[in-house]
Amino acid sequence: MRKGILFFALLVSFVGCRKEETVKTPKKLIDKAVMVNVFYDLALLEASKYQMMSKTEYQKISPKEFILKKYKIDSAQFSQSNIYYAFSIEEYKAMFEQVQKRLQTNSDKMDTIIKRKQEKLKLNSKTHSKSRVEKLAQ
């Protein structure tokens, strides 16, 4: 019993004396909203990279380099900001949830557009076939 109390007291003292580690705010911290946009664009470019594998000019482009140029940031600034935001797991998770929500919203929009176009093509196809039959009947 005494060993348990001693162990508990030592544990409490170690936990209580532990320094709270923090990450210093980078000098050129990228705004959180901009970081969300960067993550979103990177996700889109990475996904589209596999859709356009045959295009040799597309293969020459590095998605990360393209994004860094687009947002006028350098790789060190991106890395430091990424580390800073990643230190707060909940904040980082919320950022990626925003990215995921945007990707899903755009995916849903694209699905709707594709469905409408397919329905329109079917309708045009039926109308075209009907008019051919009518012409043949005459």
C-alpha positions as CSV (number, residue, x, y, z in Angstrom):
1,M,0.0,0.0,0.0
2,R,2.9,2.4,0.9
3,K,4.6,1.6,-2.4
4,G,1.4,2.5,-4.2
5,I,1.1,5.8,-2.4
6,L,4.8,6.5,-3.0
7,F,4.4,5.6,-6.7
8,F,1.3,7.9,-7.0
9,A,3.1,10.8,-5.3
10,L,6.1,10.4,-7.6
11,L,3.8,10.2,-10.7
12,V,2.0,13.4,-9.6
13,S,5.2,15.3,-9.0
14,F,6.6,14.2,-12.4
15,V,3.5,15.2,-14.3
16,G,3.2,18.4,-12.3
17,C,6.8,19.4,-13.0
18,R,6.7,18.5,-16.7
19,K,7.3,21.5,-18.9
20,E,4.5,22.2,-21.3
21,E,6.0,22.0,-24.7
22,T,5.0,24.6,-27.2
23,V,5.9,25.5,-30.7
24,K,6.9,29.0,-31.3
25,T,4.8,31.0,-33.7
26,P,6.8,31.3,-37.0
27,K,7.8,34.8,-38.2
28,K,6.0,34.3,-41.4
29,L,3.0,32.2,-40.2
30,I,0.5,31.5,-43.0
31,D,-3.0,32.4,-42.0
32,K,-5.2,29.5,-41.1
33,A,-7.7,30.2,-43.9
34,V,-4.9,30.3,-46.4
35,M,-3.5,27.0,-45.0
36,V,-6.9,25.4,-45.5
37,N,-6.9,26.7,-49.1
38,V,-3.4,25.3,-49.6
39,F,-4.4,21.9,-48.3
40,Y,-7.5,21.9,-50.4
41,D,-5.6,22.8,-53.6
42,L,-3.0,20.2,-52.8
43,A,-5.7,17.5,-52.4
44,L,-7.2,18.5,-55.8
45,L,-3.9,18.5,-57.6
46,E,-2.8,15.2,-56.1
47,A,-6.1,13.6,-57.1
48,S,-6.1,15.1,-60.6
49,K,-2.5,13.9,-61.1
50,Y,-3.6,10.4,-61.3
51,Q,-6.4,11.2,-63.7
52,M,-4.0,12.9,-66.1
53,M,-1.1,10.4,-66.0
54,S,-0.8,10.3,-69.8
55,K,-0.2,14.0,-70.2
56,T,3.5,14.4,-70.2
57,E,3.4,18.2,-69.5
58,Y,1.3,17.6,-66.4
59,Q,3.7,15.0,-65.1
60,K,6.5,17.7,-65.1
61,I,4.5,19.9,-62.6
62,S,5.0,19.3,-58.9
63,P,1.7,20.0,-57.2
64,K,3.5,21.4,-54.1
65,E,5.7,23.7,-56.2
66,F,2.7,25.0,-58.1
67,I,0.8,25.7,-54.8
68,L,3.8,27.5,-53.3
69,K,4.0,29.8,-56.3
70,K,0.2,30.3,-56.4
71,Y,0.1,31.5,-52.8
72,K,3.5,33.2,-52.9
73,I,5.0,31.2,-50.0
74,D,8.2,29.3,-49.7
75,S,8.7,25.7,-48.6
76,A,10.2,26.7,-45.2
77,Q,7.3,29.0,-44.5
78,F,4.8,26.2,-45.4
79,S,6.7,23.6,-43.3
80,Q,7.0,25.9,-40.3
81,S,3.3,26.9,-40.5
82,N,2.3,23.2,-41.0
83,I,4.3,22.2,-37.8
84,Y,2.8,25.1,-35.9
85,Y,-0.8,24.2,-36.8
86,A,-0.2,20.4,-36.4
87,F,1.0,21.0,-32.8
88,S,-2.7,21.7,-31.9
89,I,-4.3,18.4,-32.9
90,E,-7.8,19.7,-32.5
91,E,-7.2,22.8,-34.6
92,Y,-5.3,20.8,-37.3
93,K,-8.2,18.3,-37.4
94,A,-10.7,21.1,-37.8
95,M,-8.7,22.5,-40.7
96,F,-8.7,19.1,-42.5
97,E,-12.4,18.7,-41.8
98,Q,-13.0,22.0,-43.6
99,V,-10.9,20.7,-46.5
100,Q,-12.9,17.4,-46.5
101,K,-16.2,19.3,-46.4
102,R,-15.2,21.5,-49.4
103,L,-14.1,18.4,-51.4
104,Q,-17.4,16.6,-50.6
105,T,-19.4,19.7,-51.5
106,N,-17.7,20.0,-54.9
107,S,-17.9,16.3,-55.5
108,D,-21.7,16.5,-54.9
109,K,-21.9,19.4,-57.3
110,M,-20.0,17.6,-60.0
111,D,-22.2,14.4,-59.5
112,T,-25.3,16.6,-60.0
113,I,-23.9,18.2,-63.1
114,I,-22.8,14.8,-64.6
115,K,-26.2,13.3,-63.8
116,R,-28.0,16.3,-65.5
117,K,-25.8,15.9,-68.6
118,Q,-26.4,12.2,-68.8
119,E,-30.2,12.7,-68.5
120,K,-30.0,15.4,-71.2
121,L,-28.1,13.0,-73.5
122,K,-30.6,10.2,-72.9
123,L,-33.5,12.6,-73.7
124,N,-31.7,13.9,-76.8
125,S,-31.0,10.3,-77.8
126,K,-34.6,9.2,-77.4
127,T,-35.9,12.3,-79.3
128,H,-33.3,11.7,-82.1
129,S,-34.3,8.0,-82.4
130,K,-38.0,8.9,-82.4
131,S,-37.6,11.4,-85.2
132,R,-35.6,8.8,-87.3
133,V,-38.4,6.3,-86.8
134,E,-41.0,8.9,-87.9
135,K,-38.9,9.8,-91.0
136,L,-38.6,6.1,-91.9
137,A,-42.4,5.6,-91.4
138,Q,-43.2,8.4,-93.9
